[in-house]
Amino acid sequence: MRNDLRTLVFAATAATIGCGDSGGRDDGGASASAGLTLTAGSTSITGTVSASASTSDSGSGSASDSADPTEGVTSGVTTNSSGDSSGVKFDLGAVPDAGMACGPGGEPDFSYIWVANSTQGTISKINTVTLVEEGRYIVRPDQNGSPSRTSVSLTGDVVTANRSGGITKVYARPERCQETNGMPGIQTATDGNFLPWGVEECVAWHTPMAYESQRPVAWTQGTFNKGTCQWENQKVWTSGNNGADGQLDVLLVNGDTGAIEATVNVQGITPDFYGIYGAAVDGQGNFWGSQLSQGHLVFIDIQTLQYKVWPMAAPGYGMTVDSKGYVWTCNSAASRFDPMTESWQTAQVGGSGGCMEDGKGTLYMSGGGNNIVAVDAETLQIKDTIPVPNYVHGVSIDFYGYVWGVSYNQPDAYRVDPVTKEMQTFSGLVGPYTYSDMTGFALSNAGTPTG
């Protein structure tokens, strides 16, 4: 019954919502609605379920394709689990419903985690269901950019920042990729073997930037057009720093073209070499950035481009914005900033590296040892500790409720069920270093404080 409940919830979440008779659906799908009463144990659920049949391959699910996502896991995977899928959540509540209504090019594709292979100058597209790598891409023409942070849009496409300067967008779906190299068809990587720069056609754009240090990158949500079933006006925040002249810039970039639309020079803080180290957005697309160690927290309003800065309460490394709009900096301490009261709460939790909140009040962050720490987002107390084989620097959450840990300079990424502690391993990364919003969950989950 647990699996039946999971399947029906997933199908209902992925149902056609939002576009109605707009004509925007282009995947040949048909939809229908029916009353439903489902009993599981002592729990009874009554409501209406809309099921859709679709030729879309987004992985968003339908009544006919909602098989156990752990089935067929083979290539590049080791596991210590029994194969029981009871821990799979299918909790897609944070996914914008309107986007699920559309065919290729319109619907979000959140079935991937994007990890930077820093020493190789590439990023990997790993299917979060099968744990199979479905593409690897060079992200700077010279392959020497040292990519680190990745950010996934509400369309599912990724942007990565190169530490040595420049940002690059890669399409998640081959259907979106454009003919650019003069060869018939679309040439794109389909596994861990990447194509040369200029041959690969799923690289949407690259914007060179002459910074000594360029770490942060974060998509804004944009707006969803129900008439066309497309996300529009999506922007990208990034920041660069030239330590020699103390110039610290935050830039707003057009997500479609890569053109720089605005540059904000942030004054009043000491940039050091790294400048702003991590970035995320709140529910309105405003920029939040933090410095390495105990520097400053920076806010920029996306409409006015006015900024504010506050001293950080404790040393930070990773950072995120949670479902209530609180801003977190994470290191040995979990520090929560309330934008309404402009105040901090901090607890020593022995963490390190990246962090992300699950939308239900739990902050998952890299532990100081070989573990992932679960912190109560309200009380800041440790709720749980999840062991993993090696130290993980980056932590992310996918849209099935799994928690991911990306190792530091080891070839592995771990997918863990936070309830059962069952774990699976993807192996094949090259010098990985990613602790930002690798799946798009944090962007779809980001809230705005209401006081």
Secondary structure, DSSP 4 states (H G I P E B T S, - for coil): -HHHHHHHHHHHHTS--S-TTSS---S--EEEEEEEEEEETTEEEEEEEEEEE----SS---TTS---TTTT--TTEEE-S-S--TT-----TTS-GGGGGS-TTTS---SEEEEEETTTTEEEEEETTT--EEEEEE-STTS-S-EEEEEE-TTS-EEEEETTS-EEEE-SSGGG----SSSSS-----SS-PPPTTT-S-EEEEE----SB---EEE---EEETTTTEEES-EEEEEEEETTTTEEEEEEEETTT--EEEEEE--SS--TTT-EEEEEE-TT--EEEEESBS-EEEEE-TTT--EEEEE-SS-BSEEEE-TTS-EEEESSEEEEEETTTTEEEEEE--EEEEEEE-SSSEEEEEESSSEEEEEETTT--EEEEEE-SS-EEEEEE-TTS-EEEEESSSSEEEEE-TTT--EEEEE--SSB---S-SSSHHHHH------
